[in-house]
């Protein structure tokens, strides 16, 4: 059972200096079309987590996301290679990031990879002492090596196997997954 969002407090009937260590959860996500955002909001609600939205300085338009157009932004970025794309973000700094015990990181899958929009956030934060759980959405593509690639970029944290959800996911499926994490 996840005890989240509750401040550490004195245990009734115990000495005043004894506290219970509460878990604090953060859900970080990038959503291109709203699907990952819908999933992130369910996770945040169920875990009583805070949220942080990853926002590119230059937002992606519908035309930018048209993977059928060889001149679209995502196609051009994909052709550069996931390790050669850098998307400038509005910020990667989460207030009081060091206070979180568990960080969920959500993203859409683009060509079998974590959307490279999340890379800057992962590279610029220290996950030492945190459980990190990746979750993603995809219409048809699997997760590929997305979590492993992000884990390499982070270099820190206890990365726990996450989950890929189809765009037609149900709230029940998300709740079942969260219960199975055993955090």
C-alpha positions as CSV (number, residue, x, y, z in Angstrom):
1,X,0.0,0.0,0.0
2,X,1.3,3.4,-1.0
3,X,1.2,6.0,1.8
4,X,1.6,9.2,-0.1
5,X,1.1,12.9,0.3
6,X,0.8,12.7,4.0
7,X,3.2,14.7,6.1
8,X,5.4,12.7,8.6
9,X,3.6,12.8,11.9
10,X,4.0,11.6,15.4
11,X,2.6,8.1,16.1
12,X,-0.2,8.2,18.7
13,X,1.0,6.9,22.0
14,X,4.7,7.1,21.1
15,X,7.4,9.5,22.2
16,X,7.0,12.9,20.7
17,X,10.2,12.6,18.6
18,X,9.1,9.4,16.9
19,X,7.8,10.0,13.4
20,X,6.3,7.9,10.6
21,X,8.2,8.3,7.3
22,X,5.5,9.1,4.7
23,X,6.0,8.4,1.0
24,X,5.8,11.3,-1.3
25,X,5.0,10.6,-5.0
26,X,5.5,12.7,-8.1
27,X,4.0,12.1,-11.5
28,X,6.0,13.7,-14.3
29,X,4.7,13.5,-17.9
30,X,4.8,14.7,-21.4
31,X,1.6,14.3,-23.4
32,X,1.5,15.2,-27.1
33,X,-2.2,14.5,-27.7
34,X,-3.8,14.2,-24.2
35,X,-3.7,10.4,-23.9
36,X,-0.6,10.3,-21.7
37,X,-2.0,13.2,-19.7
38,X,-5.3,11.3,-19.0
39,X,-3.2,8.3,-17.8
40,X,-1.0,10.5,-15.6
41,X,-4.0,12.1,-14.0
42,X,-5.4,8.7,-13.0
43,X,-2.0,7.7,-11.6
44,X,-1.7,11.0,-9.6
45,X,-5.2,10.6,-8.2
46,X,-4.7,7.0,-7.2
47,X,-1.3,7.7,-5.5
48,X,-2.2,11.1,-4.2
49,X,0.8,12.4,-6.1
50,X,1.9,15.9,-7.2
51,X,2.3,16.4,-10.9
52,X,4.8,18.1,-13.1
53,X,4.2,18.6,-16.8
54,X,7.1,18.5,-19.2
55,X,6.6,21.4,-21.7
56,X,8.8,22.0,-24.8
57,X,9.6,25.7,-25.3
58,X,8.4,25.2,-28.8
59,X,5.1,23.2,-28.4
60,X,4.4,20.5,-30.9
61,X,1.4,21.3,-33.2
62,X,-0.8,18.8,-34.9
63,X,1.2,19.3,-38.1
64,X,4.5,18.7,-36.2
65,X,3.1,15.4,-34.9
66,X,2.0,14.1,-38.3
67,X,4.3,11.1,-38.7
68,X,2.9,10.5,-42.2
69,X,4.4,13.7,-43.5
70,X,8.1,13.3,-44.2
71,X,8.6,17.1,-43.6
72,X,6.9,17.1,-40.1
73,X,8.9,18.0,-37.0
74,X,8.7,14.5,-35.5
75,X,9.8,12.8,-38.7
76,X,12.8,15.1,-39.1
77,X,13.7,14.7,-35.4
78,X,13.3,10.9,-35.7
79,X,15.6,10.8,-38.7
80,X,18.3,12.6,-36.7
81,X,18.3,9.7,-34.3
82,X,17.0,9.7,-30.7
83,X,20.5,10.4,-29.3
84,X,20.9,13.4,-31.6
85,X,17.7,15.3,-30.8
86,X,17.6,17.9,-28.1
87,X,14.2,19.5,-27.3
88,X,14.5,22.6,-25.2
89,X,12.1,22.6,-22.3
90,X,10.5,25.4,-20.4
91,X,12.0,24.0,-17.2
92,X,13.3,20.7,-15.8
93,X,13.3,21.9,-12.2
94,X,10.6,20.5,-9.9
95,X,10.2,22.4,-6.7
96,X,11.5,20.4,-3.7
97,X,12.3,17.4,-6.1
98,X,14.6,16.0,-3.4
99,X,11.5,15.3,-1.1
100,X,10.0,12.8,-3.5
101,X,10.5,9.0,-2.8
102,X,8.8,7.8,-6.0
103,X,8.7,9.4,-9.4
104,X,6.5,8.2,-12.2
105,X,7.6,9.4,-15.6
106,X,5.1,9.2,-18.5
107,X,5.5,9.7,-22.2
108,X,4.1,8.7,-25.6
109,X,6.0,6.1,-27.6
110,X,7.4,7.4,-30.9
111,X,8.9,4.8,-33.2
112,X,9.4,2.4,-30.4
113,X,11.2,4.9,-28.2
114,X,10.2,7.2,-25.3
115,X,9.3,10.6,-26.8
116,X,12.7,12.4,-26.8
117,X,10.9,15.3,-25.3
118,X,11.4,13.7,-21.8
119,X,15.1,13.2,-22.3
120,X,16.1,16.7,-21.0
121,X,14.0,16.2,-17.8
122,X,15.6,12.8,-17.2
123,X,19.2,14.0,-17.8
124,X,18.8,17.1,-15.6
125,X,17.5,15.5,-12.4
126,X,19.1,13.4,-9.8
127,X,17.0,10.3,-9.0
128,X,19.3,9.0,-6.3
129,X,17.3,7.3,-3.5
130,X,14.1,7.4,-5.6
131,X,12.0,4.6,-7.1
132,X,11.4,5.6,-10.8
133,X,8.6,4.0,-12.7
134,X,8.2,4.7,-16.4
135,X,4.7,4.5,-18.0
136,X,3.8,5.1,-21.6
137,X,1.1,5.2,-24.1
138,X,1.1,4.0,-27.7
139,X,-1.6,3.3,-30.3
140,X,0.2,0.2,-31.5
141,X,4.0,0.2,-30.9
142,X,5.5,-1.6,-27.9
143,X,7.8,0.1,-25.4
144,X,11.0,-1.1,-27.1
145,X,13.9,-0.2,-24.9
146,X,12.4,3.1,-23.8
147,X,12.8,2.6,-20.1
148,X,16.3,1.2,-20.3
149,X,17.3,4.2,-22.5
150,X,15.9,6.6,-20.0
151,X,17.6,4.8,-17.1
152,X,20.9,5.2,-18.9
153,X,20.3,8.9,-19.4
154,X,19.4,9.3,-15.7
155,X,22.4,7.4,-14.4
156,X,20.7,7.4,-11.0
157,X,17.6,6.0,-9.3
158,X,16.0,2.6,-8.7
159,X,14.2,2.1,-12.0
160,X,11.3,-0.3,-11.7
161,X,9.7,-2.0,-14.7
162,X,6.8,0.2,-15.8
163,X,3.9,-0.3,-18.1
164,X,2.7,0.5,-21.6
165,X,-0.9,1.4,-22.1
166,X,-2.9,1.4,-25.3
167,X,-4.7,4.6,-26.2
168,X,-7.9,2.8,-25.3
169,X,-6.8,2.1,-21.7
170,X,-9.3,1.9,-18.9
171,X,-9.1,3.4,-15.4
172,X,-9.6,-0.1,-14.0
173,X,-6.5,-1.4,-15.9
174,X,-4.4,1.5,-14.5
175,X,-5.6,0.9,-10.9
176,X,-4.9,-2.9,-11.2
177,X,-1.3,-2.1,-12.4
178,X,-0.7,0.4,-9.6
179,X,-1.9,-2.2,-7.0
180,X,0.5,-4.7,-8.5
181,X,3.5,-2.5,-8.0
182,X,3.5,-3.2,-4.3
183,X,5.1,0.1,-3.3
